Amino acid sequence: MKFIRAHCNHNSFLVTYEYPKKDNMQYIFNQAMDLGIDGVIFITMDIHNYDYKMDYYNNNGTWETWCANGAMCVAKYLYQEGMINKKSNFISGDGKHEIHILDQDKFLINLKMVQPKYVKRNIHIKGLYGEHIDSGAQHFVSKVDDININNVLKLSQGIRYSTLFDPSGINVNYYQIINKHSIKTLTYEKEIEKIMQSCASGSVATVFDANNKGYVESPTMIHTPGGDISIKFNKDWSEVWITSS
């Protein structure tokens, strides 16, 4: 099988448009873990009404609805291989998406997200207040005064494994307001079970919450440890686009 290794904001992936035999799947995930890869993405071309389908798996072999950083890696790969045009559409576990290659040299990529929504509000857990948001993947989001949280790994694991989020658990996100158009975020990702360099769907969830509470406006720049992501959205969040490279 032919794989490429890619990253977006240091969120790393193995990507292929060949599906392995079922018996080989676990071997591939073991290899990803050994290489320090966060996720594995399988692409199926020529899906009815779409240019392609994207299936995302965490490096431990669990299927996940969606990974926006991974989607941008897929778009760059397929475009370089001449398999998609500058504007294309695709489907993933959370629904349909559009993707635009904005700058061929720098490979700036514009990705349309699904409309975020609150699942449960005003959650009090482990001394924090936050919200459960679906932004294509499931995220617990909490505003903090300082993103440099003591014992952040232990705190995040306590939230991720809380019975409040049974049976699947939840990704955990913190955000700090810088100004009306800028925030810092930090994400603990379930199944990968670590603090990530970047999580684009988690970043969207944090901006969604921050905007609904009057802290930020469109466009907003999201600063993650691995890099920056720009997000533009309309008033009711029915149009949400993120840009990265």
C-alpha positions in Angstrom: 0.0 0.0 0.0 1.1 3.5 -0.7 0.8 6.0 2.1 1.9 9.6 2.5 2.8 11.2 5.8 1.5 14.7 6.3 0.8 17.2 9.0 -1.3 20.3 9.5 -0.2 22.5 12.4 1.8 19.5 13.6 -1.3 17.3 13.8 0.1 14.3 11.9 -1.4 11.7 9.7 -0.9 8.7 7.4 -3.1 9.1 4.2 -3.9 6.6 1.5 -6.5 6.0 -1.1 -6.1 2.2 -0.9 -8.2 0.3 1.6 -6.3 -2.5 3.4 -7.6 -6.0 4.0 -9.3 -6.2 7.4 -6.6 -8.4 8.8 -4.0 -5.7 8.0 -5.8 -2.8 9.7 -4.4 -3.2 13.2 -0.9 -3.6 11.8 -1.3 -0.2 10.1 -2.5 1.4 13.3 0.4 -0.1 15.3 2.8 1.4 12.7 1.2 4.8 13.1 1.6 4.7 16.9 5.2 3.6 16.6 5.9 6.5 14.2 4.1 9.0 16.6 1.3 9.6 14.0 -2.0 10.9 15.4 -4.4 9.4 12.8 -4.9 7.3 9.7 -7.1 8.5 6.8 -8.5 6.3 4.1 -9.9 8.1 0.9 -12.5 6.7 -1.5 -12.7 8.4 -4.8 -15.7 9.0 -7.1 -18.5 8.9 -4.4 -22.0 9.7 -5.8 -22.5 13.5 -5.7 -19.0 14.0 -4.1 -15.5 14.1 -5.3 -14.3 11.8 -2.6 -15.1 10.3 0.9 -12.8 10.6 3.9 -12.7 8.0 6.7 -10.7 9.1 9.7 -9.3 6.7 12.4 -7.3 7.6 15.5 -4.0 5.9 15.8 -5.4 3.3 18.2 -7.8 2.1 15.5 -11.0 3.8 16.7 -13.1 5.4 14.0 -13.9 9.1 14.5 -16.5 11.3 12.7 -14.1 14.0 11.6 -10.7 15.6 11.6 -10.4 19.0 10.0 -6.6 19.2 10.1 -6.6 15.8 8.4 -9.0 17.0 5.8 -6.7 19.8 4.8 -3.8 17.3 4.4 -6.0 15.1 2.2 -7.0 18.1 0.0 -3.3 19.0 -0.5 -2.4 15.5 -1.4 -5.2 14.9 -3.8 -4.6 18.2 -5.5 -0.9 17.6 -5.9 -1.7 14.2 -7.4 -4.1 15.8 -9.9 -7.1 13.9 -8.5 -9.2 17.0 -7.5 -9.6 20.6 -8.8 -9.0 23.7 -6.8 -12.6 23.6 -5.7 -14.1 20.3 -4.6 -16.6 18.7 -2.3 -16.4 15.6 -0.1 -18.2 13.7 2.6 -17.0 12.5 6.0 -18.5 11.0 9.1 -20.0 14.3 10.2 -21.5 15.3 6.8 -20.6 17.1 3.6 -17.8 19.7 3.2 -16.4 22.0 0.6 -12.7 22.7 0.2 -10.8 25.4 -1.8 -7.1 25.6 -2.6 -6.6 29.4 -2.2 -2.9 29.7 -2.9 -1.1 27.0 -5.1 2.4 28.0 -4.0 1.8 28.4 -0.2 -1.1 25.9 -0.3 -3.4 28.0 1.7 -6.6 25.8 2.1 -10.1 27.0 2.9 -12.4 24.4 4.4 -16.1 24.6 5.1 -17.1 23.1 8.4 -20.5 21.8 9.5 -22.6 24.2 11.6 -21.6 23.8 15.3 -24.2 23.4 18.0 -24.5 23.1 21.7 -25.3 19.6 23.0 -25.4 20.4 26.7 -24.7 23.7 28.5 -23.5 25.0 31.9 -21.6 21.9 32.8 -19.6 22.0 36.1 -16.8 19.5 36.3 -13.4 19.3 38.0 -13.7 22.9 39.1 -14.4 24.2 35.6 -17.5 25.5 33.9 -18.0 24.6 30.3 -20.2 23.5 27.4 -20.6 20.3 25.3 -20.3 21.3 21.7 -20.7 19.3 18.5 -18.5 20.9 15.8 -18.3 17.7 13.7 -16.6 16.0 16.6 -17.6 16.1 20.3 -15.9 18.7 22.4 -16.0 20.0 26.0 -15.1 23.7 25.9 -14.1 25.9 28.9 -12.9 29.5 29.0 -9.8 30.0 31.2 -7.9 33.1 32.3 -4.6 31.5 31.5 -4.0 28.7 28.9 -1.0 27.5 30.9 -3.0 25.3 33.2 -1.3 23.4 36.0 -1.6 19.6 35.7 -3.5 20.0 32.5 -3.0 16.3 31.4 -4.5 15.0 34.7 -7.3 17.6 34.6 -8.2 16.7 31.0 -8.2 13.0 31.6 -10.6 13.5 34.5 -13.0 15.4 32.2 -12.6 13.1 29.2 -13.3 9.9 31.3 -16.2 11.5 33.3 -19.4 9.4 33.4 -21.1 12.6 32.1 -19.8 11.8 28.7 -20.3 8.0 28.6 -20.0 5.9 26.6 -17.7 7.5 24.1 -15.9 10.1 26.2 -15.2 13.6 24.9 -12.4 15.8 23.6 -11.4 18.6 26.1 -10.7 22.2 25.0 -9.6 25.3 26.8 -9.5 28.8 25.4 -8.1 32.2 26.5 -9.3 35.4 25.0 -6.6 37.7 23.6 -8.9 40.3 21.9 -12.1 40.5 19.8 -10.4 38.7 16.9 -7.9 36.4 18.6 -7.8 33.5 21.1 -5.4 30.8 22.3 -6.6 27.2 22.5 -5.3 23.9 24.0 -6.9 20.5 23.2 -6.7 17.1 24.8 -7.9 14.5 22.3 -9.7 11.3 23.4 -8.4 8.0 22.0 -5.1 9.6 21.2 -5.0 10.5 24.9 -2.7 13.4 24.8 -2.5 17.2 24.6 -2.4 18.0 20.9 -0.3 20.4 19.0 -3.5 21.4 17.2 -7.1 20.4 16.8 -9.1 22.4 14.2 -12.6 21.1 15.1 -11.8 21.8 18.7 -10.7 25.3 17.8 -13.9 25.9 15.9 -15.9 24.8 19.0 -14.0 27.2 21.2 -14.6 30.2 18.9 -18.3 29.2 18.6 -18.6 29.4 22.4 -16.6 32.5 22.7 -18.7 34.3 20.0 -22.0 33.2 21.5 -20.8 34.7 24.8 -19.8 38.0 23.2 -16.0 37.6 23.5 -15.0 37.4 19.8 -16.2 38.4 16.4 -15.6 37.1 12.8 -12.9 36.7 11.6 -11.0 35.2 14.5 -7.4 33.9 14.6 -6.9 30.8 16.7 -3.4 30.3 18.1 -2.6 26.7 18.9 0.8 25.3 20.0 1.3 23.9 16.5 0.2 26.9 14.5 -2.5 29.4 13.6 -5.9 28.8 12.1 -8.2 31.5 10.8 -12.0 31.2 11.1 -14.7 33.2 9.4 -18.4 32.7 10.2 -21.8 34.4 9.7 -24.2 35.5 12.4 -26.0 32.2 12.8 -23.0 30.0 12.1 -24.6 28.4 9.1 -21.5 29.4 7.1 -18.2 28.5 8.8 -14.8 28.4 7.0 -11.4 27.8 8.4 -8.1 28.6 6.6 -4.7 27.0 7.2 -1.7 25.7 5.3 
